[in-house]
């Protein structure tokens, strides 16, 4: 059996399967404790709680270092996969050998051999990508179930009201009646666990935003009201698991995306400043500039943007997306945004410094095959508050356009 066949058998593609299948075929897509055997010996570690202990063990006992471990979507799945591999193959088959001048305990020694397991080898990269894709699809399936499940029952954290039915009703109640804003509803997942965490925090007399302890509930409520602390602490990483946009790219949370977006905006519009802690809301934006998909040109008129792209980039958006559903158009836009940001040609995907010149020279201002851009990660905006997406309803022609305005806002607001 070659490495590709082994990879497929150990980590099958699950894009069209349901949540139960995801859980059965992958080790630890969720964060529940799982006793994981070391990939080189019989010692077991409970992950994710004892992740650091496992990594120290690998280094000290086996001289093995896993590169960029923080980017791995599920360390349990990753360790399980390579544990099977290393039962039959030595470390040198897949690892980079590194010579160092000290032993694992820090004592000086010449030519000490260590091993690096990283995505520098194609199979490791494929494994990481497969695990990330499976985890994203599993989380999306959980979110879908939460949106349609009508068996939800819960009493309000602040008042005596009881709720049953859809979770979104409860979330809206917290926002509208108690000013407790949890973020964009379309970005939430594992809502029950999030509500449990918030309720426990409040019951322990701790502010959910500044996380200070108070002497009683009355003082806490008054503090949260006066200080406008009725929202979660954006710097507390324990909340990251409850927001879809933290699952989009390996090792990147909304903080990374927000930072990169602001750096890009700073280069294009040096006069514009944004507060990192601001929670944007598209409903308040009127007459906002719309950016070209390919360059820094922007205009408040969507029709003028389309004309600009057709004239300057030989890209007719209406013609290029003719026949596509609204959701497919969203994916196309987000795909193009990411490719241009990474300096990759949108058609042939080659990376080149002056990608626009390349695309013009080779007539590559056109949409590639659907399998390239029709991926789950392109449901979500590349940059925060992409006005182009918001204006899709003025260009829609599919049967879904009757409800397109609300859906557009939902997609555009998927960042916390």
C-alpha positions, 0 to 999 in steps of 0.5 A, a space after each residue: 500500500 502506498 502512502 496516498 492509499 494509506 492516507 485515504 484509509 486512515 483519514 477518509 474524505 467526509 465532505 458529504 457525510 453527517 456529523 455522526 460519521 465525522 465523529 466515528 471516522 476521525 479521532 477527536 474533532 471535538 474538544 472532549 477529553 480523549 486518551 491518546 497513545 503516544 505515536 512512538 510508545 504505549 504511554 497515553 496522554 489525555 488530549 487536549 488537556 495534556 497536550 504540552 505534556 505529550 509534546 515534552 514527552 516526544 522531545 525528551 524521550 523520542 527526540 521528536 518535534 512536531 512543527 507548527 503544532 498550533 496549526 493542527 486542527 485536531 492533534 488527536 487525529 494527527 497523532 493517531 495517523 502518524 502512530 499507525 505510520 510509525 508502527 511500520 516505518 522508522 522516523 527517518 522515512 518521514 522526518 527531517 533529521 537535525 543535528 544539535 549540540 545538546 541532549 534533551 535535558 540541556 547538557 552539552 553534546 556534539 551531533 545529537 540527532 533529533 527529528 522534525 515532523 512537519 508539513 514540509 513533506 507532502 504527506 504531512 501537509 495532506 494529513 493536516 489539510 484533511 483534518 482541517 477540512 473534516 473539522 470545518 465540515 463537522 463544525 458546519 454540520 453542528 451549526 446546521 443542526 443547531 439552526 434547525 433543532 426545535 427541541 431547545 429549552 432554556 430559561 433566560 440567564 437574567 429574567 424569568 422567561 422560558 424559551 423553547 424552539 429555535 436557539 436564535 430566538 433565545 440569542 435575540 432575546 439576550 441582545 434585545 432585552 438585556 443588551 447581551 451581545 454574543 456576536 453575529 448569530 450566523 457566526 455562532 456554533 456550540 451555542 448551548 455550551 457557550 450559554 452554559 459558560 456565560 451563565 456559570 461565569 455570571 453565577 460565579 459573580 465574574 464579569 464576562 468582559 473584564 473578568 473581575 470578581 464582584 461581591 454579589 449579583 446586584 453589584 455585578 449586574 450594575 457594573 456590566 450595565 454601567 461599563 457596557 460589559 454585556 459582551 464576552 471578552 474578545 481576548 479570552 481564547 476559550 471563546 474562540 471555539 464558539 465562532 465559525 470564523 475561527 475554523 476557516 484557516 489552520 492556526 488562524 483565529 478572527 484576531 489574525 484575520 482582523 489584524 491582516 485586514 487592518 494592515 491591508 486597509 492601512 496601506 490602501 487608506 492610511 488616514 483610516 483608523 479602526 478600533 480592534 475591539 469594535 464589533 462592526 455592524 453592516 446595518 449602520 453602513 450607508 453609502 460605504 465604498 465598494 472595492 474592486 475585486 482586483 485593485 484598490 479602486 473603490 466607489 460608492 456605486 456598485 454599477 460603476 465598480 462593475 463597469 470599472 472591472 469590465 473596462 480595466 480588467 476585462 472582467 464582466 462580473 455579470 457574464 462570469 457569474 451568469 447562471 450561478 446561485 447567490 451562494 456560488 457568487 459569494 464563493 466566487 467573490 471570496 475566492 477571488 479576494 483571497 487569490 489576489 491578496 495572496 498574489 495568486 492568479 485566479 485562473 491558473 493559481 500561479 503565484 507571481 509578484 505582479 499578478 495583475 500583469 500576468 492575468 492580463 497577459 495570459 487572459 486569465 481574468 476569468 473564473 476557473 473550474 467550479 471545483 477550485 472555488 466551490 469549497 466550504 471556506 469560501 462561504 466566508 468573507 476574506 476581509 471584514 465588511 466586504 461591501 461587494 457582497 452586500 451589493 449582490 442583491 442588485 445584481 442577482 438573477 437566480 430564483 433565490 434573489 427574493 430573500 437575497 438581502 437578508 442572506 447577504 447580510 448574514 454572510 457578510 456579518 459572519 465575523 465577530 
